[in-house]
Amino acid sequence: MNKLAPITLLFWIMKIAATTLGETSGDLLSITLNLGYAVSSLVLFGFFLLTVIPQLLAKKYHPVLYWSVILSTTMVGTTISDYMDRTLQLGYLQGSAILLGILLAIFAFWRMSGQPLAVDKIKSSKTELLYWIAILCSNTLGTALGDFFADTSGLGFAGGALLIGGLLVLLALAAFYTRFSKVAIFWFAFVLTRPFGATFGDLFTKPLESGGLGVGTINSSLILVALLGSCIVYATWQHYRGSAQRAHIR
């Protein structure tokens, strides 16, 4: 019943592309189109429900459906985090602390339910629902962390991206060369790819005087849509080719 994407190099490339697109498209709604963080969060949460419900009802893995949910969580995570940090004026550190507490509570409930936290062992709809709630919370947390590294820490967009990229490299080395929990490494990496994508998104969209490249939210979003769309097409072809080969062997 496993309906989730296999964890490969392609998965992480697509995750980073989706998180970067989530940052640029979230900013497109809330800032460029001036909908505000609250209204944008409501609109994008509706989009999240439109994608996650078919995913939960599906009987097998569909790459387009799966990555649509991932994308929707990054988009709504961007605006929810900005609403907490800026509209409610909680600040990046306090907002991150609250979101981290919520994410740890989700993991604790998941663990107490008797189901493994390993994403390759999710076999029930209840566990998959917990997975998607954790994904939504982790992407929201990642946005707050990305804003903290880029703005408050003084590293800037490029410095924040380099720091988080270095941490991701360390996690990759730990996965291959240590006995550290692969489940913990996955979730650490999943959280960190969000601020990595967020800082890259801000690097592209923010004006030159703010330390960005001035590409803009619209142009950046279009480029990322093309990149992520191409990856989804390839992942879909790869998935169904593998399914056909397995069926032929049987």
MARNU-402822 format. One record per residue (C-alpha): y, z, x; residue in three letters. Coordinates in nm, 4 decimals. Layout:
<atoms>
<<Y Z X> 'ALA'>
...
</atoms>
This chain:
<atoms>
<<0.0000 0.0000 0.0000> 'MET'>
<<0.2280 0.0060 0.3041> 'ASN'>
<<0.5334 -0.1955 0.1908> 'LYS'>
<<0.7552 -0.1236 0.4901> 'LEU'>
<<0.8479 -0.3465 0.7810> 'ALA'>
<<0.6381 -0.3144 1.0987> 'PRO'>
<<0.8215 -0.1380 1.3816> 'ILE'>
<<0.8659 -0.4094 1.6435> 'THR'>
<<1.1491 -0.5333 1.8646> 'LEU'>
<<1.2520 -0.7662 1.5806> 'LEU'>
<<1.2789 -0.4635 1.3504> 'PHE'>
<<1.5352 -0.2962 1.5785> 'TRP'>
<<1.7340 -0.6166 1.6261> 'ILE'>
<<1.7535 -0.6599 1.2494> 'MET'>
<<1.8366 -0.2918 1.2002> 'LYS'>
<<2.1330 -0.3148 1.4372> 'ILE'>
<<2.2507 -0.6386 1.2741> 'ALA'>
<<2.2216 -0.4797 0.9288> 'ALA'>
<<2.4089 -0.1664 1.0329> 'THR'>
<<2.6871 -0.3687 1.1923> 'THR'>
<<2.7120 -0.5816 0.8769> 'LEU'>
<<2.7138 -0.2642 0.6678> 'GLY'>
<<3.0144 -0.1394 0.8652> 'GLU'>
<<3.2127 -0.4636 0.8359> 'THR'>
<<3.1294 -0.5262 0.4682> 'SER'>
<<3.1979 -0.1634 0.3720> 'GLY'>
<<3.5379 -0.1869 0.5395> 'ASP'>
<<3.5909 -0.5237 0.3694> 'LEU'>
<<3.5644 -0.3628 0.0255> 'LEU'>
<<3.7403 -0.0339 0.0912> 'SER'>
<<4.0169 -0.1482 0.3292> 'ILE'>
<<4.0628 -0.5265 0.3249> 'THR'>
<<4.0213 -0.5584 -0.0548> 'LEU'>
<<4.1871 -0.2176 -0.1005> 'ASN'>
<<3.9299 -0.0765 -0.3430> 'LEU'>
<<3.9364 0.2607 -0.1703> 'GLY'>
<<3.6443 0.4665 -0.0455> 'TYR'>
<<3.5508 0.6276 -0.3787> 'ALA'>
<<3.5386 0.3056 -0.5836> 'VAL'>
<<3.3674 0.1167 -0.3009> 'SER'>
<<3.1037 0.3918 -0.2762> 'SER'>
<<3.0298 0.3663 -0.6489> 'LEU'>
<<3.0057 -0.0128 -0.6359> 'VAL'>
<<2.7804 -0.0101 -0.3307> 'LEU'>
<<2.5638 0.2725 -0.4637> 'PHE'>
<<2.5023 0.0515 -0.7656> 'GLY'>
<<2.3998 -0.2248 -0.5250> 'PHE'>
<<2.1644 0.0219 -0.3535> 'PHE'>
<<1.9957 0.1022 -0.6867> 'LEU'>
<<1.9615 -0.2697 -0.7649> 'LEU'>
<<1.7721 -0.3200 -0.4386> 'THR'>
<<1.5697 0.0007 -0.4067> 'VAL'>
<<1.4205 -0.0014 -0.7587> 'ILE'>
<<1.2474 -0.3428 -0.7152> 'PRO'>
<<1.1311 -0.2279 -0.3697> 'GLN'>
<<0.9717 0.0839 -0.5195> 'LEU'>
<<0.8080 -0.1209 -0.7951> 'LEU'>
<<0.6743 -0.3871 -0.5579> 'ALA'>
<<0.3029 -0.3854 -0.4736> 'LYS'>
<<0.3334 -0.5194 -0.1190> 'LYS'>
<<0.5792 -0.5786 0.1632> 'TYR'>
<<0.8463 -0.8419 0.1010> 'HIS'>
<<1.0840 -0.8851 0.3990> 'PRO'>
<<1.3776 -1.0055 0.1873> 'VAL'>
<<1.3467 -0.7106 -0.0495> 'LEU'>
<<1.2965 -0.4542 0.2268> 'TYR'>
<<1.5949 -0.5675 0.4323> 'TRP'>
<<1.8138 -0.5892 0.1237> 'SER'>
<<1.7575 -0.2164 0.0749> 'VAL'>
<<1.8276 -0.1439 0.4413> 'ILE'>
<<2.1513 -0.3419 0.4171> 'LEU'>
<<2.2585 -0.1669 0.0973> 'SER'>
<<2.2038 0.1765 0.2564> 'THR'>
<<2.4209 0.0826 0.5544> 'THR'>
<<2.6982 -0.0455 0.3260> 'MET'>
<<2.7093 0.2539 0.0943> 'VAL'>
<<2.6563 0.4867 0.3901> 'GLY'>
<<2.9740 0.3480 0.5480> 'THR'>
<<3.1947 0.4133 0.2454> 'THR'>
<<3.0403 0.7541 0.1599> 'ILE'>
<<3.0949 0.8726 0.5165> 'SER'>
<<3.4540 0.7441 0.5169> 'ASP'>
<<3.5148 0.9133 0.1814> 'TYR'>
<<3.3888 1.2465 0.3169> 'MET'>
<<3.5693 1.2219 0.6494> 'ASP'>
<<3.9014 1.0725 0.5369> 'ARG'>
<<3.9565 1.1178 0.1633> 'THR'>
<<3.8067 1.4689 0.1494> 'LEU'>
<<3.9479 1.5297 0.5004> 'GLN'>
<<3.6322 1.7009 0.6246> 'LEU'>
<<3.6640 1.5358 0.9632> 'GLY'>
<<3.3950 1.3570 1.1585> 'TYR'>
<<3.2293 1.6649 1.3084> 'LEU'>
<<3.2152 1.8657 0.9857> 'GLN'>
<<3.1034 1.5613 0.7888> 'GLY'>
<<2.8321 1.4900 1.0459> 'SER'>
<<2.7150 1.8519 1.0348> 'ALA'>
<<2.6844 1.8432 0.6549> 'ILE'>
<<2.4952 1.5143 0.6602> 'LEU'>
<<2.2650 1.6368 0.9383> 'LEU'>
<<2.1849 1.9462 0.7320> 'GLY'>
<<2.1015 1.7294 0.4301> 'ILE'>
<<1.8804 1.5000 0.6401> 'LEU'>
<<1.6913 1.7950 0.7913> 'LEU'>
<<1.6414 1.9377 0.4411> 'ALA'>
<<1.4941 1.6038 0.3301> 'ILE'>
<<1.2528 1.6055 0.6252> 'PHE'>
<<1.1568 1.9673 0.5518> 'ALA'>
<<1.0821 1.8847 0.1874> 'PHE'>
<<0.8917 1.5732 0.2981> 'TRP'>
<<0.6826 1.7790 0.5389> 'ARG'>
<<0.6142 2.0539 0.2819> 'MET'>
<<0.4934 1.7887 0.0384> 'SER'>
<<0.1956 1.7422 0.2707> 'GLY'>
<<0.2798 1.3808 0.3550> 'GLN'>
<<0.3137 1.2635 0.7186> 'PRO'>
<<0.6596 1.1655 0.8438> 'LEU'>
<<0.5153 0.8636 1.0256> 'ALA'>
<<0.6545 0.5527 0.8561> 'VAL'>
<<0.3352 0.3538 0.9192> 'ASP'>
<<0.1416 0.6040 0.7067> 'LYS'>
<<0.3524 0.5913 0.3911> 'ILE'>
<<0.1021 0.5105 0.1178> 'LYS'>
<<0.2503 0.6520 -0.2046> 'SER'>
<<0.5563 0.5795 -0.4169> 'SER'>
<<0.6697 0.9432 -0.3918> 'LYS'>
<<0.6678 0.9314 -0.0116> 'THR'>
<<0.8390 0.5940 -0.0101> 'GLU'>
<<1.1173 0.7377 -0.2280> 'LEU'>
<<1.1647 1.0186 0.0259> 'LEU'>
<<1.1716 0.7540 0.2986> 'TYR'>
<<1.4555 0.5648 0.1309> 'TRP'>
<<1.6545 0.8818 0.0626> 'ILE'>
<<1.6174 0.9718 0.4307> 'ALA'>
<<1.7225 0.6187 0.5290> 'ILE'>
<<2.0352 0.6404 0.3113> 'LEU'>
<<2.1277 0.9822 0.4521> 'CYS'>
<<2.0584 0.8794 0.8135> 'SER'>
<<2.2771 0.5699 0.7812> 'ASN'>
<<2.5581 0.7799 0.6332> 'THR'>
<<2.5207 1.0313 0.9164> 'LEU'>
<<2.5199 0.7508 1.1700> 'GLY'>
<<2.8497 0.6189 1.0354> 'THR'>
<<3.0157 0.9582 1.0806> 'ALA'>
<<2.8777 0.9867 1.4343> 'LEU'>
<<2.9973 0.6369 1.5190> 'GLY'>
<<3.3490 0.7142 1.3981> 'ASP'>
<<3.3450 1.0374 1.5987> 'PHE'>
<<3.2445 0.8607 1.9210> 'PHE'>
<<3.4916 0.5758 1.8678> 'ALA'>
<<3.7930 0.7782 1.7510> 'ASP'>
<<3.7809 1.1528 1.8124> 'THR'>
<<3.5872 1.1567 2.1415> 'SER'>
<<3.8356 0.9226 2.3110> 'GLY'>
<<3.5630 0.6822 2.4245> 'LEU'>
<<3.6931 0.3986 2.2098> 'GLY'>
<<3.4790 0.1349 2.0397> 'PHE'>
<<3.3331 -0.0187 2.3561> 'ALA'>
<<3.2792 0.3203 2.5237> 'GLY'>
<<3.1087 0.4583 2.2138> 'GLY'>
<<2.8793 0.1571 2.1929> 'ALA'>
<<2.7872 0.1899 2.5632> 'LEU'>
<<2.7119 0.5618 2.5289> 'LEU'>
<<2.4925 0.5188 2.2213> 'ILE'>
<<2.3265 0.2136 2.3754> 'GLY'>
<<2.2364 0.4251 2.6771> 'GLY'>
<<2.0839 0.6919 2.4526> 'LEU'>
<<1.8779 0.4243 2.2769> 'LEU'>
<<1.7488 0.2985 2.6118> 'VAL'>
<<1.6411 0.6554 2.6987> 'LEU'>
<<1.4579 0.6821 2.3667> 'LEU'>
<<1.2802 0.3509 2.4346> 'ALA'>
<<1.1703 0.4769 2.7757> 'LEU'>
<<1.0516 0.8027 2.6181> 'ALA'>
<<0.8463 0.6075 2.3648> 'ALA'>
<<0.6655 0.4104 2.6362> 'PHE'>
<<0.6379 0.6595 2.9208> 'TYR'>
<<0.6211 1.0091 2.7686> 'THR'>
<<0.4126 1.1942 2.5130> 'ARG'>
<<0.7156 1.2873 2.3071> 'PHE'>
<<0.6550 1.2562 1.9331> 'SER'>
<<0.6757 0.8910 1.8274> 'LYS'>
<<0.7837 1.0040 1.4808> 'VAL'>
<<1.0766 1.2017 1.6242> 'ALA'>
<<1.1712 0.9120 1.8535> 'ILE'>
<<1.1727 0.6716 1.5565> 'PHE'>
<<1.4059 0.8878 1.3470> 'TRP'>
<<1.6352 0.9659 1.6408> 'PHE'>
<<1.6568 0.5935 1.7145> 'ALA'>
<<1.7073 0.5088 1.3473> 'PHE'>
<<2.0030 0.7463 1.3240> 'VAL'>
<<2.1558 0.6283 1.6530> 'LEU'>
<<2.1320 0.2563 1.5727> 'THR'>
<<2.3736 0.3234 1.2879> 'ARG'>
<<2.6660 0.4450 1.5061> 'PRO'>
<<2.5704 0.1752 1.7583> 'PHE'>
<<2.6192 -0.0863 1.4869> 'GLY'>
<<2.9253 0.0936 1.3490> 'ALA'>
<<3.1060 0.0989 1.6833> 'THR'>
<<3.0186 -0.2662 1.7416> 'PHE'>
<<3.1451 -0.3484 1.3926> 'GLY'>
<<3.4724 -0.1696 1.4588> 'ASP'>
<<3.4986 -0.3379 1.7998> 'LEU'>
<<3.4885 -0.6792 1.6297> 'PHE'>
<<3.7036 -0.6025 1.3234> 'THR'>
<<3.9798 -0.3731 1.4477> 'LYS'>
<<4.3061 -0.5284 1.5772> 'PRO'>
<<4.3727 -0.5674 1.9488> 'LEU'>
<<4.6306 -0.2888 1.9531> 'GLU'>
<<4.3658 -0.0480 1.8223> 'SER'>
<<4.1164 -0.1408 2.0919> 'GLY'>
<<3.9222 -0.3995 1.8908> 'GLY'>
<<3.8759 -0.7735 1.9273> 'LEU'>
<<4.0692 -0.8653 1.6119> 'GLY'>
<<3.7983 -1.0872 1.4594> 'VAL'>
<<3.8558 -0.9300 1.1161> 'GLY'>
<<3.6186 -0.7974 0.8510> 'THR'>
<<3.5680 -1.1300 0.6720> 'ILE'>
<<3.4845 -1.3406 0.9793> 'ASN'>
<<3.2695 -1.0663 1.1311> 'SER'>
<<3.0776 -1.0214 0.8060> 'SER'>
<<3.0108 -1.3953 0.7768> 'LEU'>
<<2.8783 -1.4129 1.1340> 'ILE'>
<<2.6520 -1.1140 1.0754> 'LEU'>
<<2.5267 -1.2526 0.7421> 'VAL'>
<<2.4189 -1.5682 0.9250> 'ALA'>
<<2.2500 -1.3662 1.2015> 'LEU'>
<<2.0684 -1.1257 0.9704> 'LEU'>
<<1.9749 -1.4056 0.7292> 'GLY'>
<<1.8174 -1.6050 1.0125> 'SER'>
<<1.6183 -1.2991 1.1223> 'CYS'>
<<1.4972 -1.2367 0.7660> 'ILE'>
<<1.3832 -1.5984 0.7340> 'VAL'>
<<1.1910 -1.5658 1.0609> 'TYR'>
<<1.0420 -1.2278 0.9605> 'ALA'>
<<0.9326 -1.3733 0.6260> 'THR'>
<<0.7681 -1.6730 0.7934> 'TRP'>
<<0.5996 -1.4451 1.0476> 'GLN'>
<<0.4717 -1.2094 0.7762> 'HIS'>
<<0.3207 -1.4779 0.5537> 'TYR'>
<<0.1747 -1.6664 0.8486> 'ARG'>
<<0.0014 -1.3456 0.9571> 'GLY'>
<<-0.1239 -1.2852 0.6032> 'SER'>
<<-0.2644 -1.6388 0.5847> 'ALA'>
<<-0.4400 -1.5986 0.9211> 'GLN'>
<<-0.5991 -1.2692 0.8158> 'ARG'>
<<-0.7148 -1.4217 0.4881> 'ALA'>
<<-0.8671 -1.7166 0.6764> 'HIS'>
<<-1.0555 -1.4830 0.9119> 'ILE'>
<<-1.1987 -1.2878 0.6186> 'ARG'>
</atoms>
